[in-house]
Amino acid sequence: MMKKRSVMHSIAAAPHIFWAILFIVLPLIIVIYYAFTDDTGAFSFDNILSLGEYVPIFVLSLELSVIATFICLLIGYPLAYIMAKAKPEHQKIFVMLLMLPMWTNLLIRTYSIMAILDDGGLLNTILGTSMHIVGTKGAVIFGMVYDFLPYMVLPIYTCISKIDKHMWEAASDLGCNTFQVITKVIFPLSMSGVISGVTMVLVPSISTFYISQKLGGGTFELIGDTIERQFVTGAYNVGGAISLVMMILILISIGVMNRFSEEDEGGIIV
Amino acid sequence: MAKLIELKGISKSYDGEKVIDGMNLYIRDGEFITLLGPSGCGKTTTLRIIGGFETADEGTLYFDGVEISDVPAYKRHINTVFQKYALFPHLNVYENIAFPLRLKKKSEDEIKTRVTEMLKMVALSGFENKSVSTLSGGQQQRVAIARALISHPKVLLLDEPLGALDLKLRKDMQNELKTIQQAIGITFIYVTHDQEEALSMSDTIVVMADGEIQQIGTPTDIYNEPKNAFVADFIGESNIIDGVMLEDKRVRFSHHTFECVDGGYEANEPVDVVVRPEDVDVVEPEKGMLTGKVTSVTFKGVHYEIIVDIKGFKWMIQSTDYVAPEATIGLFIEPEAIHIMKKSKYSGKFGDYSSFSDELDQLSDADTAEEF
C-alpha cells in the first residue's frame, strides 16, 4: 500500500522534477561553469577576483533597493492592514485593484512611468513645470516601489487576515488602545508576512536592470545593468561570476531572515 | 452585595434578527453568575456587550453606577477568558501573563513578583519560559486565566472556557475556577450551555432562551422552582404534564387529583406540572396514584432510567430498584415533588419522553463527533 502510493507520488512529481532540472539546475550549472572559466574554457579564478571593481555599483544597488523596500513596507503594511480589516466583499475589490496592474507587462509599465515623469512628459506638461525627474535616484526608487508594491502587500495581507480575530479582542481586553493592538500584537504576529514581503521586493529590486535603464536615464548603473551588459557584450565569464556572487549574497540574506522568523510557521515564500 | 454591573433594556440585532431583546439584569459585586442557555440564546452576545466587544443597539450598561455603554474594552475594569484562550503565540508564558502590566509600564520587579504569584495561583510555576503552543489545553486555559486576572480586574468574563477540555479536566477546572473566584473575591460572569457546570459553580444562574431571560435565581431555586417549561426541561430531566389547578394546593393531571404545595392560581387555571424523575416512587400498581406500563429500562450506574407510558404520555422515572420492561407499575408522588408553573409559550414543547431514546442520542452524538 505504502509502496504503491510512493510510486504514484514519484510519477506525479516527475514532470516537476524534469522542469526543475531543465530550467533551474541546468542554468545554475552553466552559470557556475562560466564563473570559473576564462574565454578559452580553462579553469580560472580571475573572474571572481576581478569583482572588486563592481563593489561601488553593488553598494548603490543595495542602497536604492533597501530604500525602495522600506518605502514599500511603509505604504504596504497599512494598506495590507486596511484590506485585511475591510468587509469580505471589499477585500475582493482591493485584491483585484492590487493585481490589476500586474496583468500589464512590467516593461510596459516602466515605459509608461518614464513617459509620465520625463522632462517633457505628462507630469511636467500638466503642471506646467520643468522638473528633472528621470535620471535621478528618486525616479529609480519610485519605479521600484511602483513595480513591486503588490509583492509587499499581498503576503502581509494574507498573513494579517489569517490572524485569529480573538487576538484583536484579547489585546484590547488586556488594555491595548487601537494603536497598541497593532504594535504589540498584530505587527509581531504578521512578521512572517513582512519578511516574505521584504524578500519579494528586495530581491527583484536589487537585481533589476530595466527600471534603472529607463528611469535612471543612463546616468548611473546598477548591478543588474552590469550583469546584463556583460552578457550583451559577450563577457559571459564575468557576467556569470557577478551573477553567482549575487545569488550567494541573496541566499545568505534569505537565510538570515528565515532565522528571524524561525518561530513562525510557514516561514518565507520566495 | 452592591450592584456592580447593570444592563437596562439592552437589545442587539444581527442582520435584522434580534439576538437580545430588551434585557434587564444586574450583577452583584463578588458573585459567580452564569448565563446559561442553548446556542443562539444570546448569552455570548450579552457577555461581549459587557466586555466591550459589541455595542448594544438599544439600552444602557452601567458599571459601578457609571454608564459605560460607549467606553472601549481597553478602558473597562473587566477582563475576559476567551473560549479558545487567545494567548499570544509570539510571547512565552511569562510574557503573555506580563502583557497587561507591560502596557501599564510597571517596573520589572513588580511584574516579576506579580507574574510569579499568578503562576503559583494557577499551578504553573516553572512554566515561565515555555512557548504557549507547547502547552496542553488545560495549561493554556490556566495561562489565559492568569493573564486576565493579573491587572486585578473587578469582573472576569468567561466565555465557555471549559468547552475544549475533556470531561475529567473540566471537572477539575470547575472546582479550581470556583476556588480562585472565592479566593480573590471578584465577580465572575460565566457563559455556558452546560447545565451541570452552571449548577455546580454558580451563586446565581440566569437562564436565557431566544434572547430573553427566562429565570434568574440560585441553582437550587432554578432546579426546584423552574418558572416555565423551558427552564424545567433545560435544567435536568423533567416530566412536564398539562394540568388544571382546581384550587390552592390541589392540582389535577393524568386523570388524578394530587395534593401539592403551590397556590396563588385561579380556580381551574390550566398549568404546567413538573415532576422530576428522581422524585417519583415506584410502587405496586394498586397502591399507585397513577399506573402505567414500562416501555424501556436503561441501567445508568447509580439508578435505572425507566420510561413509563401513562395514558399515552411517557414519563421518565429514575429508580434504584429494577423493574421489568412491559411490567405494569404504580407511581407515588409526594406533594412536595409536584411543582406548578404558569402556562408559557414553551408549554407543550418539552418534557414528554415519547420520542426519547438513548440510542438515538448516542447516534446523533457520534455524528457530531465525526464532523469535528
Interface residues (C-beta under 8 A of the other chain):
Chain A: D164 H166 M167 E169 A170 A171 S172 D173 L174 G175 C176 N177 Q180 K184 V185 P188 L189 M191 E263
Chain B: G51 G52 F53 P72 A73 Y74 I78 N79 T80 F82 Q83 K84 A86 L87 F88 P89 H90 F99 P100 L103 K104 S131 R147 A148 S151
